[in-house]
Amino acid sequence: MNFGWNLTEAASEIDTAIHEIGHTLGFPHEHQNPNSGIAWDEEAVYHSLAQPPNSWSREVTF
Ligand SMILES: [Zn+2]
């Protein structure tokens, strides 16, 4: 697994390693589970992710 930066420079990066190892084992993010019960304010999400640093279009956010 290549993270693109040195994970040993900050102790908190163990969280990044564990997170990404979870993905390699097949675990998605909680918010991607259709049974999570999250009531999204979709317009707020689109608006937020349209701002820097993401500046994503609606299609990318979706
Ligand atoms: Zn992730």
PDB file of the backbone (N, CA, C, O) and the ligand in Angstrom, with CONECT records:
HET     ZN  A 101       1
ATOM      1  N   MET A   1       0.854  -1.173   0.000  1.00  0.00           N
ATOM      2  CA  MET A   1       0.000   0.000   0.000  1.00  0.00           C
ATOM      3  C   MET A   1       0.899   1.234   0.000  1.00  0.00           C
ATOM      4  O   MET A   1       1.802   1.358   0.828  1.00  0.00           O
ATOM      5  N   ASN A   2       0.641   2.144  -0.937  1.00  0.00           N
ATOM      6  CA  ASN A   2       1.413   3.377  -1.040  1.00  0.00           C
ATOM      7  C   ASN A   2       0.517   4.545  -0.650  1.00  0.00           C
ATOM      8  O   ASN A   2      -0.475   4.825  -1.323  1.00  0.00           O
ATOM      9  N   PHE A   3       0.870   5.229   0.447  1.00  0.00           N
ATOM     10  CA  PHE A   3       0.060   6.336   0.915  1.00  0.00           C
ATOM     11  C   PHE A   3       0.470   7.661   0.269  1.00  0.00           C
ATOM     12  O   PHE A   3      -0.306   8.617   0.285  1.00  0.00           O
ATOM     13  N   GLY A   4       1.647   7.730  -0.284  1.00  0.00           N
ATOM     14  CA  GLY A   4       2.099   8.949  -0.920  1.00  0.00           C
ATOM     15  C   GLY A   4       2.760   9.917   0.037  1.00  0.00           C
ATOM     16  O   GLY A   4       3.213  10.983  -0.380  1.00  0.00           O
ATOM     17  N   TRP A   5       2.825   9.570   1.307  1.00  0.00           N
ATOM     18  CA  TRP A   5       3.547  10.382   2.272  1.00  0.00           C
ATOM     19  C   TRP A   5       4.018   9.452   3.382  1.00  0.00           C
ATOM     20  O   TRP A   5       3.599   8.298   3.463  1.00  0.00           O
ATOM     21  N   ASN A   6       4.898   9.971   4.237  1.00  0.00           N
ATOM     22  CA  ASN A   6       5.512   9.165   5.282  1.00  0.00           C
ATOM     23  C   ASN A   6       4.586   9.086   6.502  1.00  0.00           C
ATOM     24  O   ASN A   6       4.372  10.082   7.194  1.00  0.00           O
ATOM     25  N   LEU A   7       4.048   7.910   6.753  1.00  0.00           N
ATOM     26  CA  LEU A   7       3.109   7.731   7.867  1.00  0.00           C
ATOM     27  C   LEU A   7       3.798   7.701   9.221  1.00  0.00           C
ATOM     28  O   LEU A   7       3.127   7.737  10.252  1.00  0.00           O
ATOM     29  N   THR A   8       5.114   7.637   9.239  1.00  0.00           N
ATOM     30  CA  THR A   8       5.822   7.550  10.519  1.00  0.00           C
ATOM     31  C   THR A   8       6.171   8.926  11.082  1.00  0.00           C
ATOM     32  O   THR A   8       6.744   9.018  12.168  1.00  0.00           O
ATOM     33  N   GLU A   9       5.835   9.995  10.363  1.00  0.00           N
ATOM     34  CA  GLU A   9       6.209  11.342  10.817  1.00  0.00           C
ATOM     35  C   GLU A   9       5.265  11.891  11.888  1.00  0.00           C
ATOM     36  O   GLU A   9       5.636  12.813  12.615  1.00  0.00           O
ATOM     37  N   ALA A  10       4.070  11.350  11.996  1.00  0.00           N
ATOM     38  CA  ALA A  10       3.116  11.814  13.017  1.00  0.00           C
ATOM     39  C   ALA A  10       2.406  10.602  13.610  1.00  0.00           C
ATOM     40  O   ALA A  10       1.957   9.716  12.882  1.00  0.00           O
ATOM     41  N   ALA A  11       2.310  10.571  14.932  1.00  0.00           N
ATOM     42  CA  ALA A  11       1.680   9.425  15.607  1.00  0.00           C
ATOM     43  C   ALA A  11       0.232   9.240  15.168  1.00  0.00           C
ATOM     44  O   ALA A  11      -0.266   8.115  15.137  1.00  0.00           O
ATOM     45  N   SER A  12      -0.448  10.334  14.830  1.00  0.00           N
ATOM     46  CA  SER A  12      -1.858  10.235  14.453  1.00  0.00           C
ATOM     47  C   SER A  12      -2.056   9.520  13.121  1.00  0.00           C
ATOM     48  O   SER A  12      -3.181   9.143  12.792  1.00  0.00           O
ATOM     49  N   GLU A  13      -1.000   9.327  12.355  1.00  0.00           N
ATOM     50  CA  GLU A  13      -1.138   8.677  11.051  1.00  0.00           C
ATOM     51  C   GLU A  13      -1.463   7.197  11.168  1.00  0.00           C
ATOM     52  O   GLU A  13      -1.801   6.563  10.168  1.00  0.00           O
ATOM     53  N   ILE A  14      -1.369   6.630  12.372  1.00  0.00           N
ATOM     54  CA  ILE A  14      -1.806   5.235  12.542  1.00  0.00           C
ATOM     55  C   ILE A  14      -3.279   5.123  12.196  1.00  0.00           C
ATOM     56  O   ILE A  14      -3.723   4.086  11.704  1.00  0.00           O
ATOM     57  N   ASP A  15      -4.044   6.183  12.448  1.00  0.00           N
ATOM     58  CA  ASP A  15      -5.468   6.189  12.089  1.00  0.00           C
ATOM     59  C   ASP A  15      -5.645   6.058  10.581  1.00  0.00           C
ATOM     60  O   ASP A  15      -6.529   5.343  10.110  1.00  0.00           O
ATOM     61  N   THR A  16      -4.792   6.756   9.826  1.00  0.00           N
ATOM     62  CA  THR A  16      -4.861   6.677   8.369  1.00  0.00           C
ATOM     63  C   THR A  16      -4.564   5.258   7.917  1.00  0.00           C
ATOM     64  O   THR A  16      -5.268   4.708   7.070  1.00  0.00           O
ATOM     65  N   ALA A  17      -3.521   4.667   8.485  1.00  0.00           N
ATOM     66  CA  ALA A  17      -3.140   3.305   8.092  1.00  0.00           C
ATOM     67  C   ALA A  17      -4.266   2.320   8.383  1.00  0.00           C
ATOM     68  O   ALA A  17      -4.597   1.489   7.537  1.00  0.00           O
ATOM     69  N   ILE A  18      -4.853   2.405   9.563  1.00  0.00           N
ATOM     70  CA  ILE A  18      -5.938   1.488   9.928  1.00  0.00           C
ATOM     71  C   ILE A  18      -7.145   1.695   9.013  1.00  0.00           C
ATOM     72  O   ILE A  18      -7.768   0.731   8.571  1.00  0.00           O
ATOM     73  N   HIS A  19      -7.466   2.943   8.737  1.00  0.00           N
ATOM     74  CA  HIS A  19      -8.581   3.272   7.857  1.00  0.00           C
ATOM     75  C   HIS A  19      -8.396   2.630   6.479  1.00  0.00           C
ATOM     76  O   HIS A  19      -9.297   1.967   5.965  1.00  0.00           O
ATOM     77  N   GLU A  20      -7.227   2.834   5.898  1.00  0.00           N
ATOM     78  CA  GLU A  20      -6.988   2.330   4.542  1.00  0.00           C
ATOM     79  C   GLU A  20      -6.862   0.807   4.509  1.00  0.00           C
ATOM     80  O   GLU A  20      -7.270   0.175   3.535  1.00  0.00           O
ATOM     81  N   ILE A  21      -6.310   0.223   5.548  1.00  0.00           N
ATOM     82  CA  ILE A  21      -6.249  -1.244   5.625  1.00  0.00           C
ATOM     83  C   ILE A  21      -7.671  -1.809   5.672  1.00  0.00           C
ATOM     84  O   ILE A  21      -7.944  -2.862   5.096  1.00  0.00           O
ATOM     85  N   GLY A  22      -8.574  -1.103   6.360  1.00  0.00           N
ATOM     86  CA  GLY A  22      -9.972  -1.529   6.372  1.00  0.00           C
ATOM     87  C   GLY A  22     -10.558  -1.584   4.975  1.00  0.00           C
ATOM     88  O   GLY A  22     -11.310  -2.503   4.651  1.00  0.00           O
ATOM     89  N   HIS A  23     -10.217  -0.603   4.141  1.00  0.00           N
ATOM     90  CA  HIS A  23     -10.696  -0.616   2.755  1.00  0.00           C
ATOM     91  C   HIS A  23     -10.142  -1.810   1.999  1.00  0.00           C
ATOM     92  O   HIS A  23     -10.847  -2.421   1.196  1.00  0.00           O
ATOM     93  N   THR A  24      -8.880  -2.148   2.250  1.00  0.00           N
ATOM     94  CA  THR A  24      -8.307  -3.302   1.529  1.00  0.00           C
ATOM     95  C   THR A  24      -9.001  -4.600   1.936  1.00  0.00           C
ATOM     96  O   THR A  24      -8.989  -5.574   1.183  1.00  0.00           O
ATOM     97  N   LEU A  25      -9.600  -4.616   3.113  1.00  0.00           N
ATOM     98  CA  LEU A  25     -10.332  -5.796   3.574  1.00  0.00           C
ATOM     99  C   LEU A  25     -11.789  -5.796   3.104  1.00  0.00           C
ATOM    100  O   LEU A  25     -12.538  -6.740   3.354  1.00  0.00           O
ATOM    101  N   GLY A  26     -12.174  -4.707   2.413  1.00  0.00           N
ATOM    102  CA  GLY A  26     -13.514  -4.652   1.851  1.00  0.00           C
ATOM    103  C   GLY A  26     -14.513  -3.838   2.628  1.00  0.00           C
ATOM    104  O   GLY A  26     -15.701  -3.855   2.305  1.00  0.00           O
ATOM    105  N   PHE A  27     -14.067  -3.117   3.657  1.00  0.00           N
ATOM    106  CA  PHE A  27     -14.989  -2.296   4.442  1.00  0.00           C
ATOM    107  C   PHE A  27     -15.189  -0.932   3.772  1.00  0.00           C
ATOM    108  O   PHE A  27     -14.216  -0.214   3.542  1.00  0.00           O
ATOM    109  N   PRO A  28     -16.437  -0.566   3.456  1.00  0.00           N
ATOM    110  CA  PRO A  28     -16.699   0.767   2.912  1.00  0.00           C
ATOM    111  C   PRO A  28     -16.845   1.768   4.057  1.00  0.00           C
ATOM    112  O   PRO A  28     -16.810   1.398   5.230  1.00  0.00           O
ATOM    113  N   HIS A  29     -17.010   3.037   3.696  1.00  0.00           N
ATOM    114  CA  HIS A  29     -17.299   4.053   4.704  1.00  0.00           C
ATOM    115  C   HIS A  29     -18.720   3.851   5.227  1.00  0.00           C
ATOM    116  O   HIS A  29     -19.580   3.352   4.501  1.00  0.00           O
ATOM    117  N   GLU A  30     -18.973   4.232   6.481  1.00  0.00           N
ATOM    118  CA  GLU A  30     -20.302   4.084   7.069  1.00  0.00           C
ATOM    119  C   GLU A  30     -21.359   4.841   6.276  1.00  0.00           C
ATOM    120  O   GLU A  30     -22.485   4.370   6.124  1.00  0.00           O
ATOM    121  N   HIS A  31     -20.987   6.031   5.766  1.00  0.00           N
ATOM    122  CA  HIS A  31     -21.985   6.832   5.060  1.00  0.00           C
ATOM    123  C   HIS A  31     -22.363   6.232   3.715  1.00  0.00           C
ATOM    124  O   HIS A  31     -23.320   6.691   3.092  1.00  0.00           O
ATOM    125  N   GLN A  32     -21.630   5.206   3.242  1.00  0.00           N
ATOM    126  CA  GLN A  32     -21.942   4.549   1.973  1.00  0.00           C
ATOM    127  C   GLN A  32     -22.895   3.367   2.168  1.00  0.00           C
ATOM    128  O   GLN A  32     -23.333   2.765   1.187  1.00  0.00           O
ATOM    129  N   ASN A  33     -23.217   3.033   3.395  1.00  0.00           N
ATOM    130  CA  ASN A  33     -24.124   1.930   3.677  1.00  0.00           C
ATOM    131  C   ASN A  33     -25.558   2.420   3.521  1.00  0.00           C
ATOM    132  O   ASN A  33     -25.980   3.310   4.260  1.00  0.00           O
ATOM    133  N   PRO A  34     -26.329   1.856   2.562  1.00  0.00           N
ATOM    134  CA  PRO A  34     -27.712   2.321   2.361  1.00  0.00           C
ATOM    135  C   PRO A  34     -28.591   2.064   3.578  1.00  0.00           C
ATOM    136  O   PRO A  34     -29.679   2.631   3.674  1.00  0.00           O
ATOM    137  N   ASN A  35     -28.150   1.229   4.502  1.00  0.00           N
ATOM    138  CA  ASN A  35     -28.933   0.939   5.712  1.00  0.00           C
ATOM    139  C   ASN A  35     -28.480   1.767   6.913  1.00  0.00           C
ATOM    140  O   ASN A  35     -28.872   1.487   8.046  1.00  0.00           O
ATOM    141  N   SER A  36     -27.653   2.788   6.665  1.00  0.00           N
ATOM    142  CA  SER A  36     -27.100   3.567   7.774  1.00  0.00           C
ATOM    143  C   SER A  36     -28.146   4.449   8.453  1.00  0.00           C
ATOM    144  O   SER A  36     -27.986   4.832   9.612  1.00  0.00           O
ATOM    145  N   GLY A  37     -29.220   4.768   7.724  1.00  0.00           N
ATOM    146  CA  GLY A  37     -30.267   5.593   8.303  1.00  0.00           C
ATOM    147  C   GLY A  37     -29.939   7.073   8.342  1.00  0.00           C
ATOM    148  O   GLY A  37     -30.622   7.841   9.020  1.00  0.00           O
ATOM    149  N   ILE A  38     -28.898   7.484   7.621  1.00  0.00           N
ATOM    150  CA  ILE A  38     -28.523   8.894   7.596  1.00  0.00           C
ATOM    151  C   ILE A  38     -29.522   9.658   6.726  1.00  0.00           C
ATOM    152  O   ILE A  38     -29.746   9.302   5.569  1.00  0.00           O
ATOM    153  N   ALA A  39     -30.118  10.709   7.289  1.00  0.00           N
ATOM    154  CA  ALA A  39     -31.023  11.572   6.527  1.00  0.00           C
ATOM    155  C   ALA A  39     -30.194  12.739   5.991  1.00  0.00           C
ATOM    156  O   ALA A  39     -30.001  13.745   6.674  1.00  0.00           O
ATOM    157  N   TRP A  40     -29.711  12.590   4.762  1.00  0.00           N
ATOM    158  CA  TRP A  40     -28.832  13.594   4.174  1.00  0.00           C
ATOM    159  C   TRP A  40     -29.589  14.849   3.794  1.00  0.00           C
ATOM    160  O   TRP A  40     -30.695  14.772   3.259  1.00  0.00           O
ATOM    161  N   ASP A  41     -29.000  16.010   4.068  1.00  0.00           N
ATOM    162  CA  ASP A  41     -29.464  17.270   3.496  1.00  0.00           C
ATOM    163  C   ASP A  41     -28.646  17.417   2.224  1.00  0.00           C
ATOM    164  O   ASP A  41     -27.588  18.047   2.214  1.00  0.00           O
ATOM    165  N   GLU A  42     -29.160  16.821   1.146  1.00  0.00           N
ATOM    166  CA  GLU A  42     -28.376  16.702  -0.079  1.00  0.00           C
ATOM    167  C   GLU A  42     -27.934  18.047  -0.639  1.00  0.00           C
ATOM    168  O   GLU A  42     -26.810  18.183  -1.123  1.00  0.00           O
ATOM    169  N   GLU A  43     -28.812  19.034  -0.576  1.00  0.00           N
ATOM    170  CA  GLU A  43     -28.421  20.345  -1.113  1.00  0.00           C
ATOM    171  C   GLU A  43     -27.270  20.933  -0.297  1.00  0.00           C
ATOM    172  O   GLU A  43     -26.388  21.582  -0.859  1.00  0.00           O
ATOM    173  N   ALA A  44     -27.268  20.717   1.007  1.00  0.00           N
ATOM    174  CA  ALA A  44     -26.164  21.212   1.848  1.00  0.00           C
ATOM    175  C   ALA A  44     -24.868  20.481   1.507  1.00  0.00           C
ATOM    176  O   ALA A  44     -23.795  21.084   1.501  1.00  0.00           O
ATOM    177  N   VAL A  45     -24.966  19.206   1.227  1.00  0.00           N
ATOM    178  CA  VAL A  45     -23.771  18.432   0.855  1.00  0.00           C
ATOM    179  C   VAL A  45     -23.219  18.933  -0.482  1.00  0.00           C
ATOM    180  O   VAL A  45     -22.019  19.170  -0.618  1.00  0.00           O
ATOM    181  N   TYR A  46     -24.118  19.092  -1.474  1.00  0.00           N
ATOM    182  CA  TYR A  46     -23.674  19.599  -2.778  1.00  0.00           C
ATOM    183  C   TYR A  46     -23.024  20.966  -2.633  1.00  0.00           C
ATOM    184  O   TYR A  46     -21.978  21.234  -3.223  1.00  0.00           O
ATOM    185  N   HIS A  47     -23.661  21.835  -1.832  1.00  0.00           N
ATOM    186  CA  HIS A  47     -23.130  23.190  -1.647  1.00  0.00           C
ATOM    187  C   HIS A  47     -21.751  23.144  -0.971  1.00  0.00           C
ATOM    188  O   HIS A  47     -20.815  23.813  -1.409  1.00  0.00           O
ATOM    189  N   SER A  48     -21.642  22.356   0.089  1.00  0.00           N
ATOM    190  CA  SER A  48     -20.382  22.302   0.837  1.00  0.00           C
ATOM    191  C   SER A  48     -19.236  21.793  -0.027  1.00  0.00           C
ATOM    192  O   SER A  48     -18.140  22.354  -0.012  1.00  0.00           O
ATOM    193  N   LEU A  49     -19.495  20.734  -0.774  1.00  0.00           N
ATOM    194  CA  LEU A  49     -18.411  20.139  -1.564  1.00  0.00           C
ATOM    195  C   LEU A  49     -18.128  20.906  -2.855  1.00  0.00           C
ATOM    196  O   LEU A  49     -17.159  20.615  -3.555  1.00  0.00           O
ATOM    197  N   ALA A  50     -18.980  21.891  -3.168  1.00  0.00           N
ATOM    198  CA  ALA A  50     -18.718  22.754  -4.318  1.00  0.00           C
ATOM    199  C   ALA A  50     -17.717  23.848  -3.967  1.00  0.00           C
ATOM    200  O   ALA A  50     -17.208  24.548  -4.842  1.00  0.00           O
ATOM    201  N   GLN A  51     -17.438  23.985  -2.648  1.00  0.00           N
ATOM    202  CA  GLN A  51     -16.509  25.025  -2.186  1.00  0.00           C
ATOM    203  C   GLN A  51     -15.077  24.477  -2.189  1.00  0.00           C
ATOM    204  O   GLN A  51     -14.874  23.263  -2.169  1.00  0.00           O
ATOM    205  N   PRO A  52     -14.078  25.385  -2.214  1.00  0.00           N
ATOM    206  CA  PRO A  52     -12.687  24.944  -2.083  1.00  0.00           C
ATOM    207  C   PRO A  52     -12.477  24.244  -0.739  1.00  0.00           C
ATOM    208  O   PRO A  52     -13.150  24.620   0.221  1.00  0.00           O
ATOM    209  N   PRO A  53     -11.611  23.276  -0.607  1.00  0.00           N
ATOM    210  CA  PRO A  53     -10.643  22.858  -1.613  1.00  0.00           C
ATOM    211  C   PRO A  53     -11.175  21.842  -2.616  1.00  0.00           C
ATOM    212  O   PRO A  53     -10.472  21.498  -3.566  1.00  0.00           O
ATOM    213  N   ASN A  54     -12.427  21.344  -2.425  1.00  0.00           N
ATOM    214  CA  ASN A  54     -12.912  20.320  -3.352  1.00  0.00           C
ATOM    215  C   ASN A  54     -13.348  20.927  -4.683  1.00  0.00           C
ATOM    216  O   ASN A  54     -12.860  20.545  -5.747  1.00  0.00           O
ATOM    217  N   SER A  55     -14.290  21.894  -4.602  1.00  0.00           N
ATOM    218  CA  SER A  55     -14.848  22.535  -5.800  1.00  0.00           C
ATOM    219  C   SER A  55     -15.429  21.496  -6.762  1.00  0.00           C
ATOM    220  O   SER A  55     -15.216  21.556  -7.973  1.00  0.00           O
ATOM    221  N   TRP A  56     -16.165  20.549  -6.191  1.00  0.00           N
ATOM    222  CA  TRP A  56     -16.722  19.461  -7.003  1.00  0.00           C
ATOM    223  C   TRP A  56     -18.041  19.869  -7.641  1.00  0.00           C
ATOM    224  O   TRP A  56     -18.818  20.619  -7.050  1.00  0.00           O
ATOM    225  N   SER A  57     -18.289  19.378  -8.839  1.00  0.00           N
ATOM    226  CA  SER A  57     -19.588  19.543  -9.487  1.00  0.00           C
ATOM    227  C   SER A  57     -20.590  18.626  -8.779  1.00  0.00           C
ATOM    228  O   SER A  57     -20.211  17.738  -8.015  1.00  0.00           O
ATOM    229  N   ARG A  58     -21.871  18.863  -9.051  1.00  0.00           N
ATOM    230  CA  ARG A  58     -22.902  17.980  -8.480  1.00  0.00           C
ATOM    231  C   ARG A  58     -22.664  16.540  -8.899  1.00  0.00           C
ATOM    232  O   ARG A  58     -22.850  15.614  -8.109  1.00  0.00           O
ATOM    233  N   GLU A  59     -22.254  16.359 -10.139  1.00  0.00           N
ATOM    234  CA  GLU A  59     -22.055  14.993 -10.643  1.00  0.00           C
ATOM    235  C   GLU A  59     -20.923  14.292  -9.889  1.00  0.00           C
ATOM    236  O   GLU A  59     -21.043  13.117  -9.542  1.00  0.00           O
ATOM    237  N   VAL A  60     -19.843  14.999  -9.638  1.00  0.00           N
ATOM    238  CA  VAL A  60     -18.721  14.407  -8.911  1.00  0.00           C
ATOM    239  C   VAL A  60     -19.144  14.091  -7.477  1.00  0.00           C
ATOM    240  O   VAL A  60     -18.847  13.013  -6.964  1.00  0.00           O
ATOM    241  N   THR A  61     -19.842  15.035  -6.828  1.00  0.00           N
ATOM    242  CA  THR A  61     -20.294  14.804  -5.460  1.00  0.00           C
ATOM    243  C   THR A  61     -21.216  13.605  -5.386  1.00  0.00           C
ATOM    244  O   THR A  61     -21.090  12.785  -4.475  1.00  0.00           O
ATOM    245  N   PHE A  62     -22.146  13.485  -6.331  1.00  0.00           N
ATOM    246  CA  PHE A  62     -23.095  12.369  -6.343  1.00  0.00           C
ATOM    247  C   PHE A  62     -22.342  11.051  -6.471  1.00  0.00           C
ATOM    248  O   PHE A  62     -22.960   9.987  -6.499  1.00  0.00           O
TER     249      PHE A  62
HETATM  250 ZN    ZN A 101     -11.793   5.841   3.347  1.00  0.00          ZN2+
END
